[in-house]
Amino acid sequence: MNPAGAGPVQILNFSMGGVRLWSAKPLKTGERANVKMEIGPVKWSGRVKVVTCESHDDDGFAVGCEFAANEMSRRVA
């Protein structure tokens, strides 16, 4: 994940609607990022939007993200 250099994150939970991550750095609500996963031969990437960011004392941040629609494919009326 790389919104403004957030660096590597750890996936805590992955679902159809989004992903919950652990990050050493806080992320801003509304910020968008790319998430890339590699599990053996399986590779996946997607665009997400930060919905929540909760501090866990000195142990980093739990970041809730929802999968974002592809802004490039939106039609302008």
N, CA, C and O atoms as a MOPAC input file, in Angstrom:
PM7 MOZYME 1SCF
protein

 N      0.85100 1    -1.16900 1     0.00000 1
 C      0.00000 1     0.00000 1     0.00000 1
 C      0.89200 1     1.22700 1     0.00000 1
 O      1.88100 1     1.27600 1     0.73200 1
 N      0.55400 1     2.21800 1    -0.81600 1
 C      1.43500 1     3.36600 1    -0.88900 1
 C      0.70500 1     4.69000 1    -1.06300 1
 O      0.77800 1     5.29000 1    -2.13600 1
 N     -0.00200 1     5.16300 1    -0.02800 1
 C     -0.49400 1     6.52800 1    -0.10800 1
 C      0.54900 1     7.43600 1     0.51700 1
 O      0.75100 1     7.38400 1     1.73100 1
 N      1.19800 1     8.24200 1    -0.25000 1
 C      2.19900 1     9.19600 1     0.23500 1
 C      3.25600 1     8.52500 1     1.10200 1
 O      3.65600 1     9.06700 1     2.13300 1
 N      3.70400 1     7.35300 1     0.68700 1
 C      4.80800 1     6.68800 1     1.38200 1
 C      4.44300 1     6.03400 1     2.69700 1
 O      5.26100 1     6.01800 1     3.61700 1
 N      3.23300 1     5.49100 1     2.81600 1
 C      2.83000 1     4.81700 1     4.06200 1
 C      3.69100 1     3.59500 1     4.32500 1
 O      3.84500 1     3.17700 1     5.47300 1
 N      4.25100 1     3.02100 1     3.27200 1
 C      5.11000 1     1.85200 1     3.43300 1
 C      4.32000 1     0.57200 1     3.49100 1
 O      3.10700 1     0.56800 1     3.27800 1
 N      5.00900 1    -0.52100 1     3.78000 1
 C      4.32800 1    -1.82100 1     3.83100 1
 C      3.34000 1    -1.89000 1     4.98800 1
 O      3.54900 1    -1.28600 1     6.04000 1
 N      2.27400 1    -2.62700 1     4.77800 1
 C      1.25000 1    -2.83100 1     5.79700 1
 C      1.00600 1    -4.32600 1     5.93900 1
 O      1.45300 1    -5.12300 1     5.11400 1
 N      0.29300 1    -4.69100 1     6.98800 1
 C     -0.07000 1    -6.09400 1     7.20200 1
 C     -1.58300 1    -6.20000 1     7.10400 1
 O     -2.30200 1    -5.40500 1     7.70900 1
 N     -2.07100 1    -7.17200 1     6.35100 1
 C     -3.51400 1    -7.37500 1     6.21100 1
 C     -4.02500 1    -8.10700 1     7.44600 1
 O     -3.53400 1    -9.18100 1     7.79400 1
 N     -5.02600 1    -7.50500 1     8.10800 1
 C     -5.64500 1    -8.11800 1     9.27700 1
 C     -6.90700 1    -8.87000 1     8.90600 1
 O     -7.20900 1    -9.91100 1     9.49100 1
 N     -7.65600 1    -8.34200 1     7.92600 1
 C     -8.92200 1    -8.93900 1     7.52100 1
 C     -9.20800 1    -8.51400 1     6.08700 1
 O     -8.99100 1    -7.36200 1     5.71300 1
 N     -9.69200 1    -9.44800 1     5.29900 1
 C     -9.98200 1    -9.19600 1     3.88800 1
 C    -11.38700 1    -9.70400 1     3.61900 1
 O    -11.70100 1   -10.85000 1     3.93900 1
 N    -12.25100 1    -8.85400 1     3.02500 1
 C    -13.62300 1    -9.27700 1     2.74100 1
 C    -14.03900 1    -8.78200 1     1.35800 1
 O    -13.25000 1    -8.16000 1     0.64700 1
 N    -15.27600 1    -9.06200 1     0.99200 1
 C    -15.78800 1    -8.62800 1    -0.30700 1
 C    -15.90300 1    -7.10100 1    -0.39800 1
 O    -15.81600 1    -6.53800 1    -1.48900 1
 N    -16.09800 1    -6.43400 1     0.73900 1
 C    -16.30500 1    -4.99200 1     0.72600 1
 C    -15.06800 1    -4.15800 1     0.96200 1
 O    -15.03000 1    -2.97600 1     0.62000 1
 N    -14.03900 1    -4.78400 1     1.55600 1
 C    -12.85000 1    -3.99700 1     1.86100 1
 C    -11.78000 1    -4.79900 1     2.57000 1
 O    -11.76600 1    -6.02900 1     2.53200 1
 N    -10.89100 1    -4.07500 1     3.21400 1
 C     -9.75000 1    -4.70600 1     3.86800 1
 C     -9.39100 1    -3.91100 1     5.11500 1
 O     -9.47200 1    -2.68200 1     5.11700 1
 N     -8.99700 1    -4.60500 1     6.17000 1
 C     -8.51800 1    -3.96400 1     7.39900 1
 C     -7.02900 1    -4.24100 1     7.48700 1
 O     -6.58400 1    -5.38100 1     7.35200 1
 N     -6.26200 1    -3.17600 1     7.71500 1
 C     -4.80800 1    -3.26600 1     7.67700 1
 C     -4.18400 1    -2.78900 1     8.97700 1
 O     -4.81200 1    -2.04300 1     9.72900 1
 N     -2.96200 1    -3.20900 1     9.24700 1
 C     -2.13400 1    -2.62700 1    10.29800 1
 C     -1.06900 1    -1.81100 1     9.59000 1
 O     -0.45500 1    -2.27100 1     8.62700 1
 N     -0.85300 1    -0.59000 1    10.07900 1
 C      0.15400 1     0.28600 1     9.51200 1
 C      0.96200 1     0.92200 1    10.64200 1
 O      0.42100 1     1.22700 1    11.70500 1
 N      2.24100 1     1.11800 1    10.41000 1
 C      3.08400 1     1.80100 1    11.38700 1
 C      2.80200 1     3.30000 1    11.38900 1
 O      3.10200 1     3.98800 1    12.36400 1
 N      2.22100 1     3.81000 1    10.29200 1
 C      1.93600 1     5.24200 1    10.15800 1
 C      0.43800 1     5.45900 1    10.02600 1
 O     -0.26000 1     4.61400 1     9.46600 1
 N     -0.07300 1     6.59100 1    10.53900 1
 C     -1.50600 1     6.86900 1    10.39400 1
 C     -1.84900 1     7.24900 1     8.95700 1
 O     -1.02800 1     7.81400 1     8.23500 1
 N     -3.07200 1     6.93000 1     8.56100 1
 C     -3.57600 1     7.31500 1     7.24400 1
 C     -4.81900 1     8.16100 1     7.43800 1
 O     -5.57300 1     7.94900 1     8.38800 1
 N     -5.03900 1     9.10900 1     6.55600 1
 C     -6.17000 1    10.02900 1     6.67700 1
 C     -7.43400 1     9.42400 1     6.08700 1
 O     -7.39700 1     8.77900 1     5.03900 1
 N     -8.55700 1     9.63900 1     6.77200 1
 C     -9.85600 1     9.21900 1     6.26400 1
 C    -10.10100 1     9.89400 1     4.91600 1
 O     -9.88500 1    11.09600 1     4.76700 1
 N    -10.55100 1     9.11600 1     3.94400 1
 C    -10.79900 1     9.63100 1     2.60100 1
 C     -9.61700 1     9.46600 1     1.66000 1
 O     -9.76900 1     9.57400 1     0.44300 1
 N     -8.44200 1     9.20600 1     2.21800 1
 C     -7.24500 1     9.00900 1     1.39100 1
 C     -7.41300 1     7.74700 1     0.54700 1
 O     -8.02700 1     6.77800 1     0.99600 1
 N     -6.87800 1     7.75200 1    -0.65700 1
 C     -6.95300 1     6.58700 1    -1.54400 1
 C     -5.56700 1     5.99600 1    -1.72800 1
 O     -4.55600 1     6.69400 1    -1.66600 1
 N     -5.54900 1     4.69400 1    -1.95500 1
 C     -4.27000 1     4.00600 1    -2.08900 1
 C     -4.44200 1     2.76300 1    -2.95200 1
 O     -5.56100 1     2.33600 1    -3.23700 1
 N     -3.32500 1     2.19700 1    -3.35800 1
 C     -3.31400 1     0.92300 1    -4.05800 1
 C     -2.83300 1    -0.14700 1    -3.09100 1
 O     -1.86000 1     0.05500 1    -2.36300 1
 N     -3.51400 1    -1.27800 1    -3.08700 1
 C     -3.11300 1    -2.41500 1    -2.26700 1
 C     -2.69100 1    -3.52900 1    -3.20400 1
 O     -3.40800 1    -3.86600 1    -4.14600 1
 N     -1.51600 1    -4.10400 1    -2.94000 1
 C     -1.02700 1    -5.23200 1    -3.73700 1
 C     -0.76700 1    -6.39900 1    -2.79700 1
 O     -0.14600 1    -6.24100 1    -1.74700 1
 N     -1.25200 1    -7.57600 1    -3.19000 1
 C     -1.05700 1    -8.79400 1    -2.40900 1
 C     -0.42600 1    -9.86500 1    -3.27100 1
 O     -0.74700 1   -10.01200 1    -4.45000 1
 N      0.47400 1   -10.60800 1    -2.66100 1
 C      1.05700 1   -11.77700 1    -3.32300 1
 C      1.05200 1   -12.92800 1    -2.34000 1
 O      1.66100 1   -12.85300 1    -1.27300 1
 N      0.36100 1   -13.99200 1    -2.70800 1
 C      0.32300 1   -15.20000 1    -1.89600 1
 C      0.73900 1   -16.34000 1    -2.81200 1
 O     -0.06600 1   -16.84700 1    -3.59300 1
 N      1.99700 1   -16.73700 1    -2.71200 1
 C      2.51400 1   -17.75000 1    -3.62400 1
 C      2.39200 1   -17.25500 1    -5.05200 1
 O      2.85600 1   -16.15800 1    -5.36500 1
 N      1.77500 1   -18.04500 1    -5.93000 1
 C      1.65200 1   -17.63600 1    -7.32400 1
 C      0.48100 1   -16.67500 1    -7.58100 1
 O      0.35000 1   -16.13900 1    -8.68200 1
 N     -0.36800 1   -16.45700 1    -6.56700 1
 C     -1.53800 1   -15.59400 1    -6.73800 1
 C     -1.16300 1   -14.14400 1    -6.45600 1
 O     -0.61800 1   -13.82300 1    -5.39900 1
 N     -1.46400 1   -13.27100 1    -7.42300 1
 C     -1.18800 1   -11.84600 1    -7.26400 1
 C     -2.48400 1   -11.08200 1    -7.49100 1
 O     -3.24600 1   -11.39200 1    -8.40600 1
 N     -2.73100 1   -10.06600 1    -6.63900 1
 C     -3.93900 1    -9.26300 1    -6.73200 1
 C     -3.59200 1    -7.81400 1    -6.38700 1
 O     -2.73600 1    -7.56300 1    -5.53900 1
 N     -4.24800 1    -6.87900 1    -7.03500 1
 C     -4.09300 1    -5.47700 1    -6.65900 1
 C     -5.43700 1    -4.78500 1    -6.82900 1
 O     -6.25000 1    -5.17400 1    -7.66600 1
 N     -5.65400 1    -3.76300 1    -6.02900 1
 C     -6.91000 1    -3.03000 1    -6.10200 1
 C     -6.77700 1    -1.66200 1    -5.46300 1
 O     -5.82400 1    -1.39100 1    -4.73200 1
 N     -7.73000 1    -0.82000 1    -5.74400 1
 C     -7.75800 1     0.54500 1    -5.22700 1
 C     -8.67500 1     0.57700 1    -4.00900 1
 O     -9.76400 1     0.00400 1    -4.04000 1
 N     -8.24300 1     1.24600 1    -2.93400 1
 C     -9.03700 1     1.34300 1    -1.71600 1
 C     -9.13600 1     2.78400 1    -1.24800 1
 O     -8.32900 1     3.63700 1    -1.61800 1
 N    -10.15500 1     3.03400 1    -0.41900 1
 C    -10.33900 1     4.33500 1     0.21500 1
 C    -10.35300 1     4.12000 1     1.71700 1
 O    -11.06900 1     3.24800 1     2.20900 1
 N     -9.56500 1     4.90900 1     2.46100 1
 C     -9.49200 1     4.79800 1     3.92300 1
 C    -10.79400 1     5.30500 1     4.53000 1
 O    -11.24600 1     6.41000 1     4.23000 1
 N    -11.39800 1     4.46800 1     5.40200 1
 C    -12.64800 1     4.81400 1     6.06200 1
 C    -12.40600 1     5.12500 1     7.53900 1
 O    -13.00900 1     6.04700 1     8.08700 1
 N    -11.52800 1     4.35800 1     8.18100 1
 C    -11.19900 1     4.58000 1     9.58800 1
 C     -9.70300 1     4.38400 1     9.80600 1
 O     -9.04100 1     3.66200 1     9.06100 1
 N     -9.18800 1     5.03700 1    10.83600 1
 C     -7.79800 1     4.83600 1    11.25100 1
 C     -7.75500 1     4.98500 1    12.76600 1
 O     -7.92600 1     6.08200 1    13.29900 1
 N     -7.52500 1     3.86700 1    13.45300 1
 C     -7.54800 1     3.84800 1    14.91800 1
 C     -6.15400 1     3.59200 1    15.46300 1
 O     -5.47700 1     2.65200 1    15.04700 1
 N     -5.73100 1     4.43100 1    16.39400 1
 C     -4.42600 1     4.27000 1    17.02800 1
 C     -4.47800 1     3.14000 1    18.05100 1
 O     -5.45700 1     3.00200 1    18.78400 1
 N     -3.42800 1     2.34300 1    18.09500 1
 C     -3.30000 1     1.28100 1    19.08400 1
 C     -2.07300 1     1.56600 1    19.93500 1
 O     -1.06900 1     0.85700 1    19.86500 1
 N     -2.17300 1     2.62500 1    20.74400 1
 C     -1.09100 1     3.08700 1    21.61000 1
 C      0.18600 1     3.25200 1    20.80500 1
 O      0.20100 1     3.98800 1    19.81800 1
 N      1.24800 1     2.58800 1    21.20500 1
 C      2.51800 1     2.69400 1    20.48600 1
 C      2.71700 1     1.53500 1    19.51300 1
 O      3.82700 1     1.30000 1    19.03500 1
 N      1.63400 1     0.81200 1    19.22400 1
 C      1.74200 1    -0.38500 1    18.39400 1
 C      1.20100 1    -0.17900 1    16.98600 1
 O      0.84300 1    -1.15700 1    16.32900 1
 N      1.12800 1     1.05200 1    16.50100 1
 C      0.68500 1     1.29500 1    15.13500 1
 C     -0.78100 1     1.64300 1    15.04400 1
 O     -1.39500 1     2.08900 1    16.01300 1
 N     -1.33800 1     1.43100 1    13.85200 1
 C     -2.69000 1     1.87100 1    13.54100 1
 C     -3.45600 1     0.77800 1    12.81100 1
 O     -2.91700 1     0.11200 1    11.92800 1
 N     -4.72700 1     0.59900 1    13.19000 1
 C     -5.63200 1    -0.29200 1    12.47000 1
 C     -6.39100 1     0.58200 1    11.47900 1
 O     -7.05500 1     1.54100 1    11.87100 1
 N     -6.29200 1     0.25000 1    10.19700 1
 C     -6.85800 1     1.07800 1     9.13400 1
 C     -7.93400 1     0.27900 1     8.39900 1
 O     -7.66100 1    -0.79100 1     7.85600 1
 N     -9.14700 1     0.80500 1     8.38800 1
 C    -10.25000 1     0.18600 1     7.66600 1
 C    -10.39900 1     0.83500 1     6.30700 1
 O    -10.50100 1     2.05700 1     6.20500 1
 N    -10.41300 1     0.02300 1     5.26400 1
 C    -10.51100 1     0.53800 1     3.89700 1
 C    -11.64300 1    -0.16200 1     3.15100 1
 O    -11.90000 1    -1.34900 1     3.35200 1
 N    -12.31300 1     0.59900 1     2.28800 1
 C    -13.30600 1    -0.01100 1     1.40700 1
 C    -12.74600 1    -0.00900 1    -0.00200 1
 O    -11.97300 1     0.87500 1    -0.37100 1
 N    -13.13700 1    -0.99500 1    -0.78500 1
 C    -12.69000 1    -1.03800 1    -2.16800 1
 C    -13.31800 1     0.13300 1    -2.91500 1
 O    -14.52100 1     0.37200 1    -2.81300 1
 N    -12.50600 1     0.85100 1    -3.65600 1
 C    -12.96200 1     2.04400 1    -4.38400 1
 C    -13.24200 1     1.68400 1    -5.83300 1
 O    -12.53800 1     0.87600 1    -6.44100 1
 N    -14.27900 1     2.29800 1    -6.36900 1
 C    -14.57800 1     2.11800 1    -7.79000 1
 C    -13.47600 1     2.78700 1    -8.59800 1
 O    -12.81600 1     3.71000 1    -8.12000 1
 N    -13.29000 1     2.33400 1    -9.77800 1
 C    -12.28900 1     2.90600 1   -10.65700 1
 C    -12.77200 1     4.26900 1   -11.15300 1
 O    -13.70100 1     4.35300 1   -11.95700 1
 N    -12.13000 1     5.33600 1   -10.66400 1
 C    -12.54800 1     6.68500 1   -11.04600 1
 C    -12.39500 1     6.92100 1   -12.54200 1
 O    -13.13500 1     7.72200 1   -13.11300 1
 N    -11.46700 1     6.25100 1   -13.18000 1
 C    -11.21800 1     6.45000 1   -14.60200 1
 C    -12.39700 1     5.96000 1   -15.44800 1
 O    -12.60100 1     6.44900 1   -16.55900 1
 N    -13.16900 1     5.00600 1   -14.93800 1
 C    -14.25000 1     4.43900 1   -15.73400 1
 C    -15.57900 1     5.18500 1   -15.55200 1
 O    -16.56500 1     4.87200 1   -16.21900 1
 N    -15.60000 1     6.16700 1   -14.65100 1
 C    -16.84400 1     6.91600 1   -14.44100 1
 C    -17.15100 1     7.79500 1   -15.64300 1
 O    -16.25300 1     8.39200 1   -16.23700 1
 N    -18.41900 1     7.86700 1   -15.99000 1
 C    -18.83700 1     8.70900 1   -17.11100 1
 C    -19.25400 1    10.05600 1   -16.57000 1
 O    -19.91500 1    10.14400 1   -15.53600 1
 N    -18.87600 1    11.08000 1   -17.25600 1
 C    -19.27600 1    12.43700 1   -16.89400 1
 C    -20.48100 1    12.80800 1   -17.74100 1
 O    -20.43400 1    12.71800 1   -18.96700 1
 N    -21.56700 1    13.22600 1   -17.08700 1
 C    -22.79600 1    13.55200 1   -17.82000 1
 C    -22.81400 1    14.99600 1   -18.25500 1
 O    -23.77500 1    15.44000 1   -18.88300 1

